């Protein structure tokens, strides 16, 4: 009986560890998608799976288009982005944002 109990505990621990590892802060999350909203230091990105995530920008966030560094003012709604962010407290903090090489297209005007 004690051997079965030991196996059960080991199995339970093995199943628990990956969940704990995913829940902790401190590892990089990759967000791929399109910018849907920019409000000050908050940028909403609609991911490829259709879900929207809000990432925060700060003075340490690096933003690039190709190999060129750009300012946060270069971010536009409709830009395709790849964001490397870390979960810090209850928010995603962007460490780097890579913009698509072509700038966002302006919406077509109706005549």
ABEGO torsion letter per residue (X at the ends): XAAAAAAAAAAAAAAAAAAAAAABBGBBBBBBEBBABBBEABBBBBBAAGBBBBBBBBAABBBBBEABBBBAAABBBGBBBBBBBBBBEABBBBABBBBBABBBBBBBBBX
